[in-house]
Amino acid sequence: MVQKATVLDQQAIRRALTRIAHEIIERNKGIQDCVLVGIKTRGIYIAKRLAERIHEIEGEEIPVGELDITLYRDDLTKKTEDQEPEVKGSDIPVDITNKTVILVDDVLFTGRTVRAGLDALMDIGRPSQIQLAVLVDRGHRELPIRSDFVGKNIPTSSTEKIVVELDDVDNIEQVTIHEN
């Protein structure tokens, strides 16, 4: 994979997350009965950053949970023929029943990760509503899933890959496009 372009730098990521935080507050008329749930791995860090921004804006804390979708993936057998899947477990600090859950991930591509996230959430509780927030929407959907909150739409070809790198995990903060 060869890096083709940097599409978001640290400042652009920060601005995108601030805008998403404002949109979440506006759409939900505040954050009453809202919960942010990040899909492991980078979705968790994005959810935590959104919670920080929301706290700065509203002066209120919003609960943040972590969701492991490993066992809900439809490509589990393809990816794990050689090895057992590593399940890290979900950690959602509040009951999500009758709450608005904002599912958070780094990149929306085919929609299969989000579908797995929806299945995992429904096994945990019955939210009144589920919304989707992503840092990047790159298109190429295979399922009828759309995001409610998007940091940046980045049209890509099928040979390209979006790579999100965050300080929390990668010691660098950027979104890049790579090509085979």
C-alpha positions as CSV (number, residue, x, y, z in Angstrom):
1,M,0.0,0.0,0.0
2,V,1.3,3.4,-1.0
3,Q,0.1,6.6,0.7
4,K,-1.6,8.7,-1.9
5,A,-2.8,11.7,0.1
6,T,-3.4,13.1,3.5
7,V,-7.1,14.2,3.7
8,L,-7.4,15.2,7.3
9,D,-4.6,16.5,9.6
10,Q,-4.8,16.9,13.4
11,Q,-6.6,20.3,13.1
12,A,-9.1,19.1,10.6
13,I,-9.9,16.0,12.7
14,R,-10.4,18.3,15.7
15,R,-12.7,20.6,13.8
16,A,-14.7,17.7,12.4
17,L,-15.3,16.2,15.8
18,T,-16.3,19.6,17.2
19,R,-18.9,20.0,14.4
20,I,-20.2,16.5,15.0
21,A,-20.6,17.2,18.7
22,H,-22.6,20.3,18.0
23,E,-24.8,18.4,15.5
24,I,-25.4,15.6,18.1
25,I,-26.5,18.2,20.6
26,E,-28.7,20.0,18.1
27,R,-30.4,16.9,16.7
28,N,-31.2,15.5,20.1
29,K,-32.1,18.9,21.7
30,G,-29.4,18.4,24.3
31,I,-27.9,15.1,25.5
32,Q,-30.6,14.0,27.9
33,D,-30.9,10.2,27.7
34,C,-28.1,9.9,25.1
35,V,-25.2,7.5,25.2
36,L,-22.1,7.4,23.0
37,V,-20.9,3.9,22.1
38,G,-17.6,3.5,20.2
39,I,-16.9,0.4,18.1
40,K,-13.5,-1.0,19.0
41,T,-10.8,0.1,18.4
42,R,-10.7,3.6,17.0
43,G,-14.4,4.3,17.4
44,I,-13.9,4.3,21.1
45,Y,-11.3,7.0,21.0
46,I,-13.5,9.1,18.7
47,A,-16.5,8.6,21.1
48,K,-14.4,9.7,24.1
49,R,-13.3,12.9,22.2
50,L,-16.9,13.6,21.2
51,A,-17.9,13.3,24.9
52,E,-15.1,15.8,25.8
53,R,-16.4,18.3,23.2
54,I,-20.0,17.8,24.3
55,H,-19.0,18.4,27.9
56,E,-17.2,21.6,26.9
57,I,-20.3,22.8,25.0
58,E,-23.1,21.7,27.3
59,G,-21.3,21.4,30.7
60,E,-22.8,18.0,31.1
61,E,-21.3,14.5,31.0
62,I,-22.5,12.0,28.4
63,P,-21.9,8.3,29.1
64,V,-19.4,6.6,26.8
65,G,-19.3,2.8,26.2
66,E,-17.2,0.4,24.2
67,L,-18.6,-2.2,21.9
68,D,-16.7,-5.3,20.7
69,I,-18.4,-6.6,17.5
70,T,-15.9,-9.5,16.9
71,L,-18.5,-12.3,17.3
72,Y,-21.2,-10.4,15.3
73,R,-19.1,-10.0,12.1
74,D,-20.4,-11.8,9.0
75,D,-16.9,-12.4,7.7
76,L,-15.7,-14.0,10.9
77,T,-14.9,-17.4,9.3
78,K,-13.0,-15.8,6.4
79,K,-10.8,-13.8,8.7
80,T,-10.2,-16.4,11.4
81,E,-9.6,-19.7,9.6
82,D,-6.0,-19.8,10.9
83,Q,-6.7,-18.4,14.4
84,E,-9.4,-17.9,17.0
85,P,-11.0,-14.4,17.1
86,E,-9.8,-12.2,19.9
87,V,-12.8,-11.0,21.8
88,K,-12.1,-8.0,24.0
89,G,-15.6,-7.6,25.4
90,S,-18.0,-4.7,25.5
91,D,-18.2,-2.2,28.3
92,I,-21.3,0.1,28.4
93,P,-21.6,1.8,31.8
94,V,-25.4,2.5,31.6
95,D,-28.5,0.6,30.6
96,I,-29.2,1.5,27.0
97,T,-32.8,0.5,27.1
98,N,-35.0,3.5,26.0
99,K,-31.9,5.7,25.4
100,T,-30.7,7.3,22.3
101,V,-27.5,5.5,21.4
102,I,-25.0,7.2,19.1
103,L,-22.9,4.4,17.6
104,V,-19.4,5.8,16.8
105,D,-16.8,4.5,14.3
106,D,-13.9,5.8,12.4
107,V,-14.8,4.9,8.8
108,L,-18.1,3.9,7.2
109,F,-17.4,1.7,4.1
110,T,-19.6,-1.3,3.2
111,G,-21.9,-1.0,6.3
112,R,-21.1,-4.5,7.6
113,T,-19.2,-3.3,10.7
114,V,-22.2,-1.0,11.6
115,R,-24.6,-3.9,11.0
116,A,-22.6,-6.0,13.4
117,G,-22.6,-3.1,15.9
118,L,-26.4,-2.9,15.6
119,D,-26.8,-6.6,16.3
120,A,-24.4,-6.3,19.3
121,L,-26.4,-3.3,20.7
122,M,-29.7,-5.2,20.4
123,D,-28.3,-8.1,22.4
124,I,-27.3,-5.6,25.2
125,G,-30.6,-3.7,25.4
126,R,-33.4,-2.0,23.5
127,P,-32.5,1.6,22.7
128,S,-35.3,4.0,21.7
129,Q,-33.2,5.2,18.8
130,I,-29.7,4.4,17.3
131,Q,-27.8,7.1,15.5
132,L,-24.5,6.7,13.7
133,A,-21.5,9.1,13.9
134,V,-18.4,8.5,11.7
135,L,-15.3,10.5,11.2
136,V,-15.1,9.4,7.5
137,D,-17.7,8.1,5.1
138,R,-16.0,6.7,2.0
139,G,-19.0,5.3,0.1
140,H,-19.3,1.8,-1.4
141,R,-22.2,0.6,0.8
142,E,-23.2,-3.0,0.5
143,L,-26.0,-2.6,3.0
144,P,-28.7,0.1,3.4
145,I,-26.9,2.0,6.1
146,R,-26.2,5.7,6.3
147,S,-24.5,7.9,8.9
148,D,-26.4,10.6,10.8
149,F,-23.2,12.5,11.6
150,V,-20.2,12.6,9.3
151,G,-16.8,14.3,9.8
152,K,-15.9,14.2,6.1
153,N,-17.2,12.4,3.0
154,I,-14.3,11.1,1.0
155,P,-15.2,9.4,-2.3
156,T,-12.8,6.6,-3.0
157,S,-12.2,4.0,-5.6
158,S,-12.5,0.3,-4.7
159,T,-8.6,0.0,-4.9
160,E,-8.1,2.7,-2.3
161,K,-8.1,2.4,1.4
162,I,-8.8,5.0,4.1
163,V,-6.4,4.8,7.0
164,V,-7.4,6.7,10.3
165,E,-4.5,7.2,12.7
166,L,-5.1,8.6,16.1
167,D,-2.6,9.7,18.8
168,D,-4.2,7.4,21.3
169,V,-3.3,4.3,19.3
170,D,-0.8,5.3,16.5
171,N,1.1,8.2,17.9
172,I,0.1,10.3,14.9
173,E,-3.1,12.1,14.1
174,Q,-4.2,12.0,10.4
175,V,-6.5,10.4,7.9
176,T,-4.8,9.2,4.7
177,I,-5.8,7.5,1.4
178,H,-3.6,4.6,0.4
179,E,-3.6,2.7,-2.9
180,N,-2.5,-0.8,-3.9
